[in-house]
Amino acid sequence: MKWPSNPHNAFDLEIIYTPEQGHCWVLTLCEIIQLRNLLEGTWAMLELNSIIQERIYAVFV
């Protein structure tokens, strides 16, 4: 892991621990925003997949 070279940026780190999986992440502010965007896109794709499945099922029933 690479620590920030500027000590003023040290507060831009967030530690995320998931006890269910036993993982620990140290993320910068930019990485947290990227993770949020990734998760938002993932939820949108899951919702779209559900809509498509419902439409396909409705056609064949």
Contacts in CASP RR format, 6 or more apart in sequence:
PFRMAT RR
TARGET T0000
AUTHOR 0000-0000-0000
METHOD contacts of the structure
MODEL  1
MKWPSNPHNAFDLEIIYTPEQGHCWVLTLCEIIQLRNLLEGTWAMLELNS
IIQERIYAVFV
1 26 0 8 1.000
3 10 0 8 1.000
4 10 0 8 1.000
4 12 0 8 1.000
4 13 0 8 1.000
4 28 0 8 1.000
9 28 0 8 1.000
12 28 0 8 1.000
12 29 0 8 1.000
13 26 0 8 1.000
13 27 0 8 1.000
13 28 0 8 1.000
13 29 0 8 1.000
14 26 0 8 1.000
14 27 0 8 1.000
14 28 0 8 1.000
14 29 0 8 1.000
14 32 0 8 1.000
15 24 0 8 1.000
15 25 0 8 1.000
15 26 0 8 1.000
15 27 0 8 1.000
16 24 0 8 1.000
16 25 0 8 1.000
16 26 0 8 1.000
16 27 0 8 1.000
17 23 0 8 1.000
17 24 0 8 1.000
17 25 0 8 1.000
18 24 0 8 1.000
27 35 0 8 1.000
END
